[in-house]
């Protein structure tokens, strides 16, 4: 985790996470493995704090969030609560966040009522 914190400070210094920086994140969080809660929280914080979200970072971020939530193929109440905090943190739901919720619904083997309520609330 110290590696991620050091990266965050570097990324925030120039206000964006671009191609080379996305590659560095990919090296630390390779596609073939699950994303831990601490790593997902780091990515959420970075996504919120960066001045300009580049398309490459946007793609990486939402894929990593899906990997985190769907580690076991299902969305449980605790994960739904975490998603609610992430999606509604700024008081609005972006089109990309709506897309994430729809993708999670489509890819999850099982969901819980809490997730279904979040989906219905956000994707009206």
N, C-alpha and C positions, 0 to 999 in steps of 0.2 A: 504494500500500500504506500510506503514512502515514495516509491518510484512514480506512482500515479500523482501524488501531491506535488512532486517536483515538476512533473509534466504540466499540471494545471497552472502552476505559477508561470511557466514558460509560455503556455498557450495564451494566458490572459494578458501577458505583457504586450503581445501584438494584436490582441482583440479578436483573433479568429483561429479556427482549427482548419488548416488547409490540407492539401494532398499529402505532403510529407509527414505532417503531424498525425493525420489519420492513419498513415502507415505505421507510425510509432505506436499508436493505440492498438492497432491490429496485431503488432508483434507481442504486446503485453497481454492482449485479450484475443487470442487467435480464434478463428471461426469454428474450429472443431471442438471447443469445450464450452461448458456452461459458464455463465456469468454469475458471480456471487452477489449477494445483496450489497455488500460493501462496494463492490465494483460498479454495480448498477447505480447506487447512490452517488458515487463519484461522477459517473457519466451524467446523471441528472443535474448535479450541481454545476458541472462544467457547461452543460447545455444552457442552463439558466444564466450563467455568469458571463459567457463569451459575448462580445459585442456584436459580432456578425457570424451567423451560422452558415457555413458553406454547404453546398449540395452534398459534397463528399462526406462531411461530418454528419449531416442530417441522415443520410442513408445508413452510415455506420451506427449512429446513435439508436435509431429505431430498430435496426436488426439486432443490436445488442440487447435492447430492452425485451424484444420478443424472445431471444435466447434465454434471458433471465427468467421471464415469467413462465415460459413453456418447458422448462427443464424436465419436468416429469409428464408433460403432455396435457396437464390439467391446470385450471385456474381455481385456486382455493380462496376462501374468504380473506385470509391474510394478504394474499397477492392482490386481490381486488381492492382492498383497503389501501395498499401501497400504490396501486395504479391510480386510485381516486386522488390521493395526495399529489401524485406527480402531475396528472392531467389538469387538475383544478387549482393548482398552486397559484396561478396568476389570475384566477377568476374567470378565465375564458377557455374555450376549447378550440384549438386550431384545427384546420382541415386535416393536417398531417396527424394530429392526435386522434381525430375521428377515424381516419384510415387505419391507424394502429389498432384501435379497439375493434374495428370490423375484421381486420386481419387476425387478431388474436382469437376472436370468436370463431372464425372459419378454420383456424389451424388447431384449436384446442380439442382434445378428445372429450373433455368434460369441462363444464363451467359451473360456477356456483350462483345462487340467486343474487348475491351481492354484486358479482360481475355483470350479470344480466341487467340489474337495476342501473349500474353505472353506464352501461352501453345505451340503455333506453334514455337515460337522462342526457347523455352527451350527443347522441346521434338521433336527434328528433326529426 
